[in-house]
Amino acid sequence: MPVKLIARRLPAVLSAVLLAVPLLVAPGLLRAQALQDPPAAEALCPPPAEPPAQAQWLQSLPGPVDRGLLWRIEKDGRVSHLYGTVHVGRPDWIRPGPRVMAALAQADRVAFELDLLDPDVLQRLQRAALVPAGQPDLPADLSERLAQQRSLACVGGLLAGLRPELQVITLVSLSLRGDGLDPAWGIDGWLARLAHARRQTVLSLETPEQQVALLVAPRPAEVAAVVRRGLDELEDPATRRVALRLAEHWAASDLAAIENFAQWCGCLESEAERQAHQAGVLARNPAMAERIAALHQRGARVFAAVGALHMTGPEGLPALLARRGFQVERVLPAPAPAPVRQ
């Protein structure tokens, strides 16, 4: 497929892999759905994720390998950290490596885009994700395509009642399970489990309502067009390959590849694509930087874990906090050693 066609369809892939996506189908619900129809599940569906028991997982920490993007930021004699994440992963990615574990252990405030272990946040997210009263139904052809994709994802009726745009993005993330990537293994959720288990204070940098507003059509008349584009992407194997490549770059702590994703995937070539990136990523960064800076300046040592795209470029969180007077040092990937002077 030509690169430009991939670029037109990439926003849902980025949302599923590198941006914040509500985990609208919990792994336990997927297992329950598979049990309702075992023959179909065995024939067509990837095996449901089987997360380890919390006690077993905690005893296995830290993992042997550090993954992702990590910065140390310092101001007023206190050290905080920024960690760039992905929202899908593989089973061996859920164990934070020694440097990430050490940074988390130093924090007394742990911040995520959303803390989905907070019952209030989860309830508000679920309410915001429902189809608004009076919204027109999708055209019959789109409704049929969406139902077919739900069947292929083995979710049964678990997405019923959700905004169709959010159904599509959830289905994009679930479509990667056949390649070994699953939202059940997203590092954000496992870090949140760890922080709660350690009784650290866990915070959300944004609200559920803000996150949903970023992912849905702004006007009811535009819903069908957004869903059609998302289904085109979901049905195209080329865009899945882009998602896999993004996730693997994260696992390798390949900051340069993530920073330059627009060059190798053909993204952000049209004005519409650039506007979507501005609204979905860059426009959110100043408020998150302000929140992190305020927590730090009130005496907290913060560990802030957000999607990796929020960390890159001159408008990324490390750059914004450097302009606020923080001393910023990259930890992952490790900076290249200074040349030895002869």
Disulfide bonds with the S-S distance in Angstrom:
Cys45-Cys154 1.72
Cys265-Cys267 2.11
